[in-house]
Amino acid sequence: MFKKVLLLTLCLMCLLCGCGEKPAGEQPQSTPSLVGGDFKFWLSEVTCKAGESCQVEIRLSANSQVAASDLVIEFDSSKLSYENFQGGGVFQSEAALQQDGKVKVTSITLNPPKEEALVGTLTFKAKEGASGKTELKLISETCANIDLVDMVPVCFKGSVTIE
């Protein structure tokens, strides 16, 4: 219960101060971070068969100082359907389908990782009849350190190749 209250409090604080609002742009999007050195989020590239599920990891580079983030993953809903999300590593993470073709992942930790970290794993199902490579776009809506100071990561796309 405490973790959910803390997560909601930090997210509300970020929303109230407008931390990290960024327009969607071409990937990778890069802006110097306001705190710490360069760091990145990225999505894995996977292959699956039509009608089957596949797991796509969201990862964070080492020494990022990230304590909280809101990430949006955009996908082609004519080829993939979102099934679920499993948080990973030191982050407490939750995901929700915002609208068809968009999943929002909110993550928080009181102990920012020093090593490369798994933020979580998204599970998608490749739709029957779908084929080819489909892009997964990663957008950072908000990102902050433990002091809630805005940070700007570099974000890299991922993909699902449907056989």
Buried (B, 14 or more C-beta within 10 A) or exposed (E): EEEEEBBEEBBEEBEEEEBBEBEEEEBBBEEEBBBBEEBBBBBBBBEBEBEEBBBBBBBBBEBBBBBBBBBBBBBBBEBBBBEEBEBBBBBBBBBEBEEEBBBBBBBBBEEBBEEEBBBBBBBBBBBEEBEEEBBBBBBBBBBBBBEBBBBBBBBBBBBBBBE
